[in-house]
């Protein structure tokens, strides 16, 4: 599996391109996100959105390109202390794409 592309932030600060320290922070955050798996991305962005408070979910969606529903799901999973999330795998059993062909024994 190849490396994920690093998302380019769409916020007004990053669009000006004037070397703002906040723009550098957004770039580093998106670089980190490009190396995490799907649930880790969801949790990290959910924690950051929670830290920001009101409007945090929408802002983090703009900064990272992650859908607001995905960020909300991450916030909910963190609030439940990841109780229902598996520790040894990324997806729950039965999750993910189904096989193209059924295996015949």
TORLOKE-184104 format. One record per atom (N, C-alpha, C): residue number from 1; atom name; residue in three letters; x, y, z. Coordinates in steps of 0.001 Angstrom, whole numbers. Last residue first. Example, Ala and Ser with C-alpha at 12.3 -4.5 7.8 and 13.67 -1.06 7.14 Angstrom:
BEGIN
<atom mido="2" guba="N" keba="SER" xx="12850" yy="-2250" zz="7080"/>
<atom mido="2" guba="CA" keba="SER" xx="13670" yy="-1060" zz="7140"/>
<atom mido="2" guba="C" keba="SER" xx="12900" yy="30" zz="7870"/>
<atom mido="1" guba="N" keba="ALA" xx="13190" yy="-5690" zz="7800"/>
<atom mido="1" guba="CA" keba="ALA" xx="12300" yy="-4500" zz="7800"/>
<atom mido="1" guba="C" keba="ALA" xx="13200" yy="-3300" zz="7800"/>
# end
This chain:
BEGIN
<atom mido="105" guba="N" keba="UNK" xx="-14436" yy="-23924" zz="-590"/>
<atom mido="105" guba="CA" keba="UNK" xx="-13619" yy="-24894" zz="148"/>
<atom mido="105" guba="C" keba="UNK" xx="-13651" yy="-26240" zz="-500"/>
<atom mido="104" guba="N" keba="UNK" xx="-14218" yy="-20876" zz="-2163"/>
<atom mido="104" guba="CA" keba="UNK" xx="-14864" yy="-22200" zz="-2203"/>
<atom mido="104" guba="C" keba="UNK" xx="-13937" yy="-23190" zz="-1543"/>
<atom mido="103" guba="N" keba="UNK" xx="-14837" yy="-17471" zz="-1454"/>
<atom mido="103" guba="CA" keba="UNK" xx="-13900" yy="-18580" zz="-1407"/>
<atom mido="103" guba="C" keba="UNK" xx="-14670" yy="-19900" zz="-1376"/>
<atom mido="102" guba="N" keba="UNK" xx="-16330" yy="-15231" zz="-3707"/>
<atom mido="102" guba="CA" keba="UNK" xx="-16482" yy="-16031" zz="-2499"/>
<atom mido="102" guba="C" keba="UNK" xx="-15524" yy="-17203" zz="-2577"/>
<atom mido="101" guba="N" keba="UNK" xx="-14790" yy="-12288" zz="-4857"/>
<atom mido="101" guba="CA" keba="UNK" xx="-15269" yy="-13639" zz="-5113"/>
<atom mido="101" guba="C" keba="UNK" xx="-15346" yy="-14389" zz="-3800"/>
<atom mido="100" guba="N" keba="UNK" xx="-14357" yy="-9910" zz="-3476"/>
<atom mido="100" guba="CA" keba="UNK" xx="-14939" yy="-9868" zz="-4806"/>
<atom mido="100" guba="C" keba="UNK" xx="-15529" yy="-11227" zz="-5157"/>
<atom mido="99" guba="N" keba="UNK" xx="-15182" yy="-9463" zz="-9"/>
<atom mido="99" guba="CA" keba="UNK" xx="-14381" yy="-10100" zz="-1051"/>
<atom mido="99" guba="C" keba="UNK" xx="-15116" yy="-10065" zz="-2389"/>
<atom mido="98" guba="N" keba="UNK" xx="-16132" yy="-6206" zz="1222"/>
<atom mido="98" guba="CA" keba="UNK" xx="-16363" yy="-7643" zz="1066"/>
<atom mido="98" guba="C" keba="UNK" xx="-15511" yy="-8179" zz="-76"/>
<atom mido="97" guba="N" keba="UNK" xx="-14358" yy="-3794" zz="3141"/>
<atom mido="97" guba="CA" keba="UNK" xx="-14910" yy="-4215" zz="1860"/>
<atom mido="97" guba="C" keba="UNK" xx="-15054" yy="-5732" zz="1806"/>
<atom mido="96" guba="N" keba="UNK" xx="-15140" yy="-3420" zz="6670"/>
<atom mido="96" guba="CA" keba="UNK" xx="-14337" yy="-3309" zz="5451"/>
<atom mido="96" guba="C" keba="UNK" xx="-15062" yy="-3839" zz="4237"/>
<atom mido="95" guba="N" keba="UNK" xx="-15952" yy="-5770" zz="9309"/>
<atom mido="95" guba="CA" keba="UNK" xx="-15890" yy="-4445" zz="8696"/>
<atom mido="95" guba="C" keba="UNK" xx="-15042" yy="-4463" zz="7440"/>
<atom mido="94" guba="N" keba="UNK" xx="-15710" yy="-8151" zz="10576"/>
<atom mido="94" guba="CA" keba="UNK" xx="-16782" yy="-8031" zz="9592"/>
<atom mido="94" guba="C" keba="UNK" xx="-16796" yy="-6684" zz="8897"/>
<atom mido="93" guba="N" keba="UNK" xx="-14488" yy="-6721" zz="13496"/>
<atom mido="93" guba="CA" keba="UNK" xx="-14685" yy="-7957" zz="12751"/>
<atom mido="93" guba="C" keba="UNK" xx="-15891" yy="-7798" zz="11829"/>
<atom mido="92" guba="N" keba="UNK" xx="-13437" yy="-3304" zz="12982"/>
<atom mido="92" guba="CA" keba="UNK" xx="-14113" yy="-4340" zz="13765"/>
<atom mido="92" guba="C" keba="UNK" xx="-14301" yy="-5571" zz="12884"/>
<atom mido="91" guba="N" keba="UNK" xx="-10149" yy="-2309" zz="11886"/>
<atom mido="91" guba="CA" keba="UNK" xx="-11600" yy="-2400" zz="11729"/>
<atom mido="91" guba="C" keba="UNK" xx="-12172" yy="-3481" zz="12632"/>
<atom mido="90" guba="N" keba="UNK" xx="-7549" yy="-2613" zz="12924"/>
<atom mido="90" guba="CA" keba="UNK" xx="-8082" yy="-1294" zz="12623"/>
<atom mido="90" guba="C" keba="UNK" xx="-9600" yy="-1321" zz="12535"/>
<atom mido="89" guba="N" keba="UNK" xx="-6648" yy="-4678" zz="15805"/>
<atom mido="89" guba="CA" keba="UNK" xx="-6932" yy="-4459" zz="14390"/>
<atom mido="89" guba="C" keba="UNK" xx="-7560" yy="-3090" zz="14197"/>
<atom mido="88" guba="N" keba="UNK" xx="-6371" yy="-4918" zz="18522"/>
<atom mido="88" guba="CA" keba="UNK" xx="-5424" yy="-5648" zz="17682"/>
<atom mido="88" guba="C" keba="UNK" xx="-5648" yy="-5461" zz="16177"/>
<atom mido="87" guba="N" keba="UNK" xx="-8399" yy="-3603" zz="19810"/>
<atom mido="87" guba="CA" keba="UNK" xx="-7024" yy="-3140" zz="20046"/>
<atom mido="87" guba="C" keba="UNK" xx="-6027" yy="-3771" zz="19077"/>
<atom mido="86" guba="N" keba="UNK" xx="-11600" yy="-2391" zz="18659"/>
<atom mido="86" guba="CA" keba="UNK" xx="-10626" yy="-3474" zz="18834"/>
<atom mido="86" guba="C" keba="UNK" xx="-9222" yy="-2903" zz="19032"/>
<atom mido="85" guba="N" keba="UNK" xx="-13871" yy="-405" zz="20532"/>
<atom mido="85" guba="CA" keba="UNK" xx="-12911" yy="-472" zz="19437"/>
<atom mido="85" guba="C" keba="UNK" xx="-11913" yy="-1595" zz="19687"/>
<atom mido="84" guba="N" keba="UNK" xx="-15571" yy="102" zz="22643"/>
<atom mido="84" guba="CA" keba="UNK" xx="-16043" yy="-825" zz="21614"/>
<atom mido="84" guba="C" keba="UNK" xx="-15087" yy="-947" zz="20432"/>
<atom mido="83" guba="N" keba="UNK" xx="-14062" yy="1963" zz="24218"/>
<atom mido="83" guba="CA" keba="UNK" xx="-14488" yy="674" zz="24767"/>
<atom mido="83" guba="C" keba="UNK" xx="-14837" yy="-332" zz="23668"/>
<atom mido="82" guba="N" keba="UNK" xx="-13034" yy="4501" zz="23909"/>
<atom mido="82" guba="CA" keba="UNK" xx="-12668" yy="3476" zz="22921"/>
<atom mido="82" guba="C" keba="UNK" xx="-13053" yy="2064" zz="23362"/>
<atom mido="81" guba="N" keba="UNK" xx="-14316" yy="6276" zz="25619"/>
<atom mido="81" guba="CA" keba="UNK" xx="-13021" yy="5713" zz="26015"/>
<atom mido="81" guba="C" keba="UNK" xx="-12605" yy="4520" zz="25161"/>
<atom mido="80" guba="N" keba="UNK" xx="-16403" yy="7661" zz="24694"/>
<atom mido="80" guba="CA" keba="UNK" xx="-16722" yy="6339" zz="25254"/>
<atom mido="80" guba="C" keba="UNK" xx="-15462" yy="5580" zz="25662"/>
<atom mido="79" guba="N" keba="UNK" xx="-15030" yy="9794" zz="23628"/>
<atom mido="79" guba="CA" keba="UNK" xx="-15872" yy="10036" zz="24807"/>
<atom mido="79" guba="C" keba="UNK" xx="-16250" yy="8721" zz="25490"/>
<atom mido="78" guba="N" keba="UNK" xx="-13932" yy="8529" zz="21389"/>
<atom mido="78" guba="CA" keba="UNK" xx="-13045" yy="8984" zz="22461"/>
<atom mido="78" guba="C" keba="UNK" xx="-13838" yy="9210" zz="23747"/>
<atom mido="77" guba="N" keba="UNK" xx="-16282" yy="8164" zz="19909"/>
<atom mido="77" guba="CA" keba="UNK" xx="-15482" yy="7001" zz="20316"/>
<atom mido="77" guba="C" keba="UNK" xx="-14538" yy="7360" zz="21460"/>
<atom mido="76" guba="N" keba="UNK" xx="-17065" yy="10848" zz="19503"/>
<atom mido="76" guba="CA" keba="UNK" xx="-17930" yy="9928" zz="20257"/>
<atom mido="76" guba="C" keba="UNK" xx="-17144" yy="8723" zz="20761"/>
<atom mido="75" guba="N" keba="UNK" xx="-14948" yy="11767" zz="17932"/>
<atom mido="75" guba="CA" keba="UNK" xx="-15228" yy="12407" zz="19224"/>
<atom mido="75" guba="C" keba="UNK" xx="-16070" yy="11499" zz="20105"/>
<atom mido="74" guba="N" keba="UNK" xx="-15288" yy="10108" zz="15672"/>
<atom mido="74" guba="CA" keba="UNK" xx="-14061" yy="10039" zz="16468"/>
<atom mido="74" guba="C" keba="UNK" xx="-14255" yy="10636" zz="17851"/>
<atom mido="73" guba="N" keba="UNK" xx="-17773" yy="11054" zz="14786"/>
<atom mido="73" guba="CA" keba="UNK" xx="-17641" yy="9653" zz="15196"/>
<atom mido="73" guba="C" keba="UNK" xx="-16393" yy="9474" zz="16057"/>
<atom mido="72" guba="N" keba="UNK" xx="-17034" yy="13659" zz="14093"/>
<atom mido="72" guba="CA" keba="UNK" xx="-18009" yy="13439" zz="15173"/>
<atom mido="72" guba="C" keba="UNK" xx="-17914" yy="12008" zz="15703"/>
<atom mido="71" guba="N" keba="UNK" xx="-15358" yy="13045" zz="11951"/>
<atom mido="71" guba="CA" keba="UNK" xx="-14800" yy="13707" zz="13131"/>
<atom mido="71" guba="C" keba="UNK" xx="-15741" yy="13521" zz="14319"/>
<atom mido="70" guba="N" keba="UNK" xx="-17229" yy="11983" zz="10199"/>
<atom mido="70" guba="CA" keba="UNK" xx="-16119" yy="11143" zz="10638"/>
<atom mido="70" guba="C" keba="UNK" xx="-15504" yy="11723" zz="11902"/>
<atom mido="69" guba="N" keba="UNK" xx="-18804" yy="14224" zz="9751"/>
<atom mido="69" guba="CA" keba="UNK" xx="-19413" yy="13040" zz="10374"/>
<atom mido="69" guba="C" keba="UNK" xx="-18342" yy="12092" zz="10903"/>
<atom mido="68" guba="N" keba="UNK" xx="-17023" yy="15939" zz="8414"/>
<atom mido="68" guba="CA" keba="UNK" xx="-17495" yy="16284" zz="9766"/>
<atom mido="68" guba="C" keba="UNK" xx="-18132" yy="15091" zz="10474"/>
<atom mido="67" guba="N" keba="UNK" xx="-14247" yy="14424" zz="6721"/>
<atom mido="67" guba="CA" keba="UNK" xx="-15670" yy="14721" zz="6800"/>
<atom mido="67" guba="C" keba="UNK" xx="-16103" yy="14981" zz="8245"/>
<atom mido="66" guba="N" keba="UNK" xx="-11119" yy="15966" zz="6383"/>
<atom mido="66" guba="CA" keba="UNK" xx="-11874" yy="14836" zz="6923"/>
<atom mido="66" guba="C" keba="UNK" xx="-13323" yy="15269" zz="7120"/>
<atom mido="65" guba="N" keba="UNK" xx="-9558" yy="18086" zz="5717"/>
<atom mido="65" guba="CA" keba="UNK" xx="-10280" yy="17427" zz="4636"/>
<atom mido="65" guba="C" keba="UNK" xx="-11071" yy="16215" zz="5092"/>
<atom mido="64" guba="N" keba="UNK" xx="-8249" yy="19628" zz="7630"/>
<atom mido="64" guba="CA" keba="UNK" xx="-7735" yy="18289" zz="7330"/>
<atom mido="64" guba="C" keba="UNK" xx="-8395" yy="17597" zz="6150"/>
<atom mido="63" guba="N" keba="UNK" xx="-9460" yy="22133" zz="7870"/>
<atom mido="63" guba="CA" keba="UNK" xx="-8005" yy="22037" zz="7946"/>
<atom mido="63" guba="C" keba="UNK" xx="-7471" yy="20715" zz="7424"/>
<atom mido="62" guba="N" keba="UNK" xx="-12208" yy="21547" zz="7731"/>
<atom mido="62" guba="CA" keba="UNK" xx="-11610" yy="22447" zz="6744"/>
<atom mido="62" guba="C" keba="UNK" xx="-10084" yy="22292" zz="6712"/>
<atom mido="61" guba="N" keba="UNK" xx="-12450" yy="19930" zz="9978"/>
<atom mido="61" guba="CA" keba="UNK" xx="-12796" yy="19387" zz="8667"/>
<atom mido="61" guba="C" keba="UNK" xx="-12161" yy="20231" zz="7565"/>
<atom mido="60" guba="N" keba="UNK" xx="-11809" yy="21727" zz="11957"/>
<atom mido="60" guba="CA" keba="UNK" xx="-10899" yy="20610" zz="11708"/>
<atom mido="60" guba="C" keba="UNK" xx="-11199" yy="19937" zz="10375"/>
<atom mido="59" guba="N" keba="UNK" xx="-14109" yy="23383" zz="11754"/>
<atom mido="59" guba="CA" keba="UNK" xx="-12772" yy="23920" zz="11494"/>
<atom mido="59" guba="C" keba="UNK" xx="-11797" yy="22800" zz="11169"/>
<atom mido="58" guba="N" keba="UNK" xx="-16144" yy="21605" zz="12494"/>
<atom mido="58" guba="CA" keba="UNK" xx="-16161" yy="22199" zz="11157"/>
<atom mido="58" guba="C" keba="UNK" xx="-14780" yy="22751" zz="10789"/>
<atom mido="57" guba="N" keba="UNK" xx="-15336" yy="21041" zz="15136"/>
<atom mido="57" guba="CA" keba="UNK" xx="-15519" yy="19965" zz="14162"/>
<atom mido="57" guba="C" keba="UNK" xx="-15461" yy="20514" zz="12748"/>
<atom mido="56" guba="N" keba="UNK" xx="-15317" yy="23558" zz="16438"/>
<atom mido="56" guba="CA" keba="UNK" xx="-14086" yy="22798" zz="16239"/>
<atom mido="56" guba="C" keba="UNK" xx="-14193" yy="21709" zz="15186"/>
<atom mido="55" guba="N" keba="UNK" xx="-17550" yy="24922" zz="17154"/>
<atom mido="55" guba="CA" keba="UNK" xx="-17071" yy="25116" zz="15793"/>
<atom mido="55" guba="C" keba="UNK" xx="-15823" yy="24318" zz="15464"/>
<atom mido="54" guba="N" keba="UNK" xx="-16596" yy="24982" zz="20519"/>
<atom mido="54" guba="CA" keba="UNK" xx="-17655" yy="25316" zz="19558"/>
<atom mido="54" guba="C" keba="UNK" xx="-17062" yy="25624" zz="18181"/>
<atom mido="53" guba="N" keba="UNK" xx="-13407" yy="23364" zz="20856"/>
<atom mido="53" guba="CA" keba="UNK" xx="-14726" yy="23701" zz="21390"/>
<atom mido="53" guba="C" keba="UNK" xx="-15715" yy="24000" zz="20282"/>
<atom mido="52" guba="N" keba="UNK" xx="-10774" yy="22558" zz="20656"/>
<atom mido="52" guba="CA" keba="UNK" xx="-11160" yy="23862" zz="20117"/>
<atom mido="52" guba="C" keba="UNK" xx="-12497" yy="24308" zz="20687"/>
<atom mido="51" guba="N" keba="UNK" xx="-10887" yy="19981" zz="21720"/>
<atom mido="51" guba="CA" keba="UNK" xx="-10057" yy="20990" zz="22376"/>
<atom mido="51" guba="C" keba="UNK" xx="-10458" yy="22395" zz="21939"/>
<atom mido="50" guba="N" keba="UNK" xx="-12446" yy="18682" zz="19810"/>
<atom mido="50" guba="CA" keba="UNK" xx="-12957" yy="18826" zz="21177"/>
<atom mido="50" guba="C" keba="UNK" xx="-12199" yy="19923" zz="21913"/>
<atom mido="49" guba="N" keba="UNK" xx="-10655" yy="18702" zz="17692"/>
<atom mido="49" guba="CA" keba="UNK" xx="-11937" yy="19400" zz="17557"/>
<atom mido="49" guba="C" keba="UNK" xx="-12544" yy="19656" zz="18930"/>
<atom mido="48" guba="N" keba="UNK" xx="-8645" yy="17044" zz="18753"/>
<atom mido="48" guba="CA" keba="UNK" xx="-8351" yy="18446" zz="18430"/>
<atom mido="48" guba="C" keba="UNK" xx="-9640" yy="19268" zz="18308"/>
<atom mido="47" guba="N" keba="UNK" xx="-10079" yy="14637" zz="18923"/>
<atom mido="47" guba="CA" keba="UNK" xx="-9526" yy="15241" zz="20137"/>
<atom mido="47" guba="C" keba="UNK" xx="-9221" yy="16721" zz="19894"/>
<atom mido="46" guba="N" keba="UNK" xx="-10644" yy="14213" zz="16179"/>
<atom mido="46" guba="CA" keba="UNK" xx="-11730" yy="14351" zz="17154"/>
<atom mido="46" guba="C" keba="UNK" xx="-11264" yy="15014" zz="18445"/>
<atom mido="45" guba="N" keba="UNK" xx="-8101" yy="13867" zz="15162"/>
<atom mido="45" guba="CA" keba="UNK" xx="-8859" yy="15047" zz="14734"/>
<atom mido="45" guba="C" keba="UNK" xx="-10041" yy="15276" zz="15672"/>
<atom mido="44" guba="N" keba="UNK" xx="-7495" yy="11429" zz="16488"/>
<atom mido="44" guba="CA" keba="UNK" xx="-6661" yy="12618" zz="16670"/>
<atom mido="44" guba="C" keba="UNK" xx="-7444" yy="13881" zz="16307"/>
<atom mido="43" guba="N" keba="UNK" xx="-9549" yy="9690" zz="15563"/>
<atom mido="43" guba="CA" keba="UNK" xx="-9410" yy="10005" zz="16982"/>
<atom mido="43" guba="C" keba="UNK" xx="-8610" yy="11282" zz="17202"/>
<atom mido="42" guba="N" keba="UNK" xx="-9126" yy="9626" zz="12780"/>
<atom mido="42" guba="CA" keba="UNK" xx="-10438" yy="10006" zz="13302"/>
<atom mido="42" guba="C" keba="UNK" xx="-10320" yy="10439" zz="14766"/>
<atom mido="41" guba="N" keba="UNK" xx="-6517" yy="8626" zz="12686"/>
<atom mido="41" guba="CA" keba="UNK" xx="-6824" yy="9950" zz="12132"/>
<atom mido="41" guba="C" keba="UNK" xx="-8121" yy="10481" zz="12739"/>
<atom mido="40" guba="N" keba="UNK" xx="-6967" yy="6083" zz="13793"/>
<atom mido="40" guba="CA" keba="UNK" xx="-6089" yy="7023" zz="14487"/>
<atom mido="40" guba="C" keba="UNK" xx="-6316" yy="8451" zz="13993"/>
<atom mido="39" guba="N" keba="UNK" xx="-8564" yy="4919" zz="11825"/>
<atom mido="39" guba="CA" keba="UNK" xx="-9144" yy="5181" zz="13136"/>
<atom mido="39" guba="C" keba="UNK" xx="-8272" yy="6155" zz="13937"/>
<atom mido="38" guba="N" keba="UNK" xx="-6791" yy="4862" zz="9552"/>
<atom mido="38" guba="CA" keba="UNK" xx="-8074" yy="5566" zz="9516"/>
<atom mido="38" guba="C" keba="UNK" xx="-8660" yy="5857" zz="10892"/>
<atom mido="37" guba="N" keba="UNK" xx="-3347" yy="5486" zz="10566"/>
<atom mido="37" guba="CA" keba="UNK" xx="-4401" yy="4696" zz="9936"/>
<atom mido="37" guba="C" keba="UNK" xx="-5738" yy="5407" zz="10130"/>
<atom mido="36" guba="N" keba="UNK" xx="-1004" yy="8154" zz="9716"/>
<atom mido="36" guba="CA" keba="UNK" xx="-1840" yy="7403" zz="10653"/>
<atom mido="36" guba="C" keba="UNK" xx="-2851" yy="6545" zz="9905"/>
<atom mido="35" guba="N" keba="UNK" xx="259" yy="9736" zz="7863"/>
<atom mido="35" guba="CA" keba="UNK" xx="953" yy="8522" zz="8306"/>
<atom mido="35" guba="C" keba="UNK" xx="137" yy="7649" zz="9262"/>
<atom mido="34" guba="N" keba="UNK" xx="-1251" yy="11969" zz="7470"/>
<atom mido="34" guba="CA" keba="UNK" xx="-992" yy="11130" zz="6290"/>
<atom mido="34" guba="C" keba="UNK" xx="-319" yy="9812" zz="6660"/>
<atom mido="33" guba="N" keba="UNK" xx="-1158" yy="13248" zz="9929"/>
<atom mido="33" guba="CA" keba="UNK" xx="-2374" yy="12521" zz="9557"/>
<atom mido="33" guba="C" keba="UNK" xx="-2148" yy="11590" zz="8367"/>
<atom mido="32" guba="N" keba="UNK" xx="1369" yy="14510" zz="9689"/>
<atom mido="32" guba="CA" keba="UNK" xx="1142" yy="13452" zz="10675"/>
<atom mido="32" guba="C" keba="UNK" xx="-63" yy="12606" zz="10293"/>
<atom mido="31" guba="N" keba="UNK" xx="697" yy="16366" zz="7691"/>
<atom mido="31" guba="CA" keba="UNK" xx="1757" yy="15392" zz="7452"/>
<atom mido="31" guba="C" keba="UNK" xx="1596" yy="14218" zz="8416"/>
<atom mido="30" guba="N" keba="UNK" xx="-1234" yy="17875" zz="9009"/>
<atom mido="30" guba="CA" keba="UNK" xx="-1644" yy="17063" zz="7868"/>
<atom mido="30" guba="C" keba="UNK" xx="-576" yy="16044" zz="7475"/>
<atom mido="29" guba="N" keba="UNK" xx="418" yy="19081" zz="10947"/>
<atom mido="29" guba="CA" keba="UNK" xx="-713" yy="18254" zz="11368"/>
<atom mido="29" guba="C" keba="UNK" xx="-1142" yy="17336" zz="10217"/>
<atom mido="28" guba="N" keba="UNK" xx="2146" yy="20554" zz="9316"/>
<atom mido="28" guba="CA" keba="UNK" xx="2682" yy="19453" zz="10131"/>
<atom mido="28" guba="C" keba="UNK" xx="1582" yy="18512" zz="10604"/>
<atom mido="27" guba="N" keba="UNK" xx="284" yy="22394" zz="8236"/>
<atom mido="27" guba="CA" keba="UNK" xx="1056" yy="21507" zz="7358"/>
<atom mido="27" guba="C" keba="UNK" xx="1601" yy="20314" zz="8126"/>
<atom mido="26" guba="N" keba="UNK" xx="-583" yy="23710" zz="10541"/>
<atom mido="26" guba="CA" keba="UNK" xx="-1553" yy="22952" zz="9738"/>
<atom mido="26" guba="C" keba="UNK" xx="-826" yy="21966" zz="8826"/>
<atom mido="25" guba="N" keba="UNK" xx="1833" yy="24970" zz="11269"/>
<atom mido="25" guba="CA" keba="UNK" xx="1210" yy="23989" zz="12166"/>
<atom mido="25" guba="C" keba="UNK" xx="224" yy="23111" zz="11397"/>
<atom mido="24" guba="N" keba="UNK" xx="2126" yy="26731" zz="9129"/>
<atom mido="24" guba="CA" keba="UNK" xx="3132" yy="25679" zz="9332"/>
<atom mido="24" guba="C" keba="UNK" xx="2581" yy="24579" zz="10245"/>
<atom mido="23" guba="N" keba="UNK" xx="-43" yy="28391" zz="9663"/>
<atom mido="23" guba="CA" keba="UNK" xx="-6" yy="27632" zz="8407"/>
<atom mido="23" guba="C" keba="UNK" xx="989" yy="26475" zz="8505"/>
<atom mido="22" guba="N" keba="UNK" xx="830" yy="29566" zz="11992"/>
<atom mido="22" guba="CA" keba="UNK" xx="-368" yy="28726" zz="12040"/>
<atom mido="22" guba="C" keba="UNK" xx="-438" yy="27844" zz="10791"/>
<atom mido="21" guba="N" keba="UNK" xx="2946" yy="31170" zz="11095"/>
<atom mido="21" guba="CA" keba="UNK" xx="3228" yy="29991" zz="11930"/>
<atom mido="21" guba="C" keba="UNK" xx="2035" yy="29031" zz="12027"/>
<atom mido="20" guba="N" keba="UNK" xx="2801" yy="32168" zz="7661"/>
<atom mido="20" guba="CA" keba="UNK" xx="2237" yy="32295" zz="8995"/>
<atom mido="20" guba="C" keba="UNK" xx="2560" yy="31035" zz="9813"/>
<atom mido="19" guba="N" keba="UNK" xx="3621" yy="32453" zz="5016"/>
<atom mido="19" guba="CA" keba="UNK" xx="4532" yy="31869" zz="5996"/>
<atom mido="19" guba="C" keba="UNK" xx="4085" yy="32025" zz="7432"/>
<atom mido="18" guba="N" keba="UNK" xx="1653" yy="33305" zz="3263"/>
<atom mido="18" guba="CA" keba="UNK" xx="2629" yy="34289" zz="3719"/>
<atom mido="18" guba="C" keba="UNK" xx="3571" yy="33756" zz="4802"/>
<atom mido="17" guba="N" keba="UNK" xx="-554" yy="32058" zz="1998"/>
<atom mido="17" guba="CA" keba="UNK" xx="803" yy="31623" zz="1693"/>
<atom mido="17" guba="C" keba="UNK" xx="1881" yy="32587" zz="2157"/>
<atom mido="16" guba="N" keba="UNK" xx="-3316" yy="32264" zz="1988"/>
<atom mido="16" guba="CA" keba="UNK" xx="-2540" yy="33478" zz="1724"/>
<atom mido="16" guba="C" keba="UNK" xx="-1089" yy="33150" zz="1406"/>
<atom mido="15" guba="N" keba="UNK" xx="-4242" yy="29748" zz="2690"/>
<atom mido="15" guba="CA" keba="UNK" xx="-4434" yy="30174" zz="1303"/>
<atom mido="15" guba="C" keba="UNK" xx="-3649" yy="31440" zz="976"/>
<atom mido="14" guba="N" keba="UNK" xx="-3879" yy="29574" zz="5420"/>
<atom mido="14" guba="CA" keba="UNK" xx="-2996" yy="28788" zz="4547"/>
<atom mido="14" guba="C" keba="UNK" xx="-3108" yy="29226" zz="3089"/>
<atom mido="13" guba="N" keba="UNK" xx="-5943" yy="31318" zz="6270"/>
<atom mido="13" guba="CA" keba="UNK" xx="-4543" yy="31565" zz="6649"/>
<atom mido="13" guba="C" keba="UNK" xx="-3597" yy="30848" zz="5694"/>
<atom mido="12" guba="N" keba="UNK" xx="-8295" yy="30106" zz="5333"/>
<atom mido="12" guba="CA" keba="UNK" xx="-7883" yy="31414" zz="4805"/>
<atom mido="12" guba="C" keba="UNK" xx="-6420" yy="31710" zz="5110"/>
<atom mido="11" guba="N" keba="UNK" xx="-7901" yy="26545" zz="4717"/>
<atom mido="11" guba="CA" keba="UNK" xx="-8282" yy="27704" zz="5524"/>
<atom mido="11" guba="C" keba="UNK" xx="-7723" yy="28991" zz="4922"/>
<atom mido="10" guba="N" keba="UNK" xx="-7285" yy="24159" zz="3493"/>
<atom mido="10" guba="CA" keba="UNK" xx="-8089" yy="25108" zz="2721"/>
<atom mido="10" guba="C" keba="UNK" xx="-8490" yy="26342" zz="3524"/>
<atom mido="9" guba="N" keba="UNK" xx="-4262" yy="22232" zz="3391"/>
<atom mido="9" guba="CA" keba="UNK" xx="-5282" yy="22946" zz="4153"/>
<atom mido="9" guba="C" keba="UNK" xx="-5969" yy="24004" zz="3295"/>
<atom mido="8" guba="N" keba="UNK" xx="-3672" yy="19409" zz="1615"/>
<atom mido="8" guba="CA" keba="UNK" xx="-3352" yy="20837" zz="1650"/>
<atom mido="8" guba="C" keba="UNK" xx="-4521" yy="21586" zz="2271"/>
<atom mido="7" guba="N" keba="UNK" xx="-2659" yy="16212" zz="2742"/>
<atom mido="7" guba="CA" keba="UNK" xx="-3743" yy="17134" zz="2414"/>
<atom mido="7" guba="C" keba="UNK" xx="-3259" yy="18571" zz="2531"/>
<atom mido="6" guba="N" keba="UNK" xx="-355" yy="14076" zz="1333"/>
<atom mido="6" guba="CA" keba="UNK" xx="-545" yy="15041" zz="2411"/>
<atom mido="6" guba="C" keba="UNK" xx="-1582" yy="16063" zz="1960"/>
<atom mido="5" guba="N" keba="UNK" xx="-1314" yy="10792" zz="323"/>
<atom mido="5" guba="CA" keba="UNK" xx="-911" yy="12147" zz="-29"/>
<atom mido="5" guba="C" keba="UNK" xx="-1194" yy="13065" zz="1162"/>
<atom mido="4" guba="N" keba="UNK" xx="-116" yy="7800" zz="1819"/>
<atom mido="4" guba="CA" keba="UNK" xx="-1209" yy="8739" zz="1573"/>
<atom mido="4" guba="C" keba="UNK" xx="-631" yy="10090" zz="1201"/>
<atom mido="3" guba="N" keba="UNK" xx="1990" yy="5395" zz="236"/>
<atom mido="3" guba="CA" keba="UNK" xx="1798" yy="6442" zz="1239"/>
<atom mido="3" guba="C" keba="UNK" xx="631" yy="7336" zz="831"/>
<atom mido="2" guba="N" keba="UNK" xx="627" yy="2205" zz="-866"/>
<atom mido="2" guba="CA" keba="UNK" xx="1432" yy="3409" zz="-970"/>
<atom mido="2" guba="C" keba="UNK" xx="1127" yy="4407" zz="124"/>
<atom mido="1" guba="N" keba="UNK" xx="833" yy="-1160" zz="0"/>
<atom mido="1" guba="CA" keba="UNK" xx="0" yy="0" zz="0"/>
<atom mido="1" guba="C" keba="UNK" xx="888" yy="1237" zz="0"/>
# end
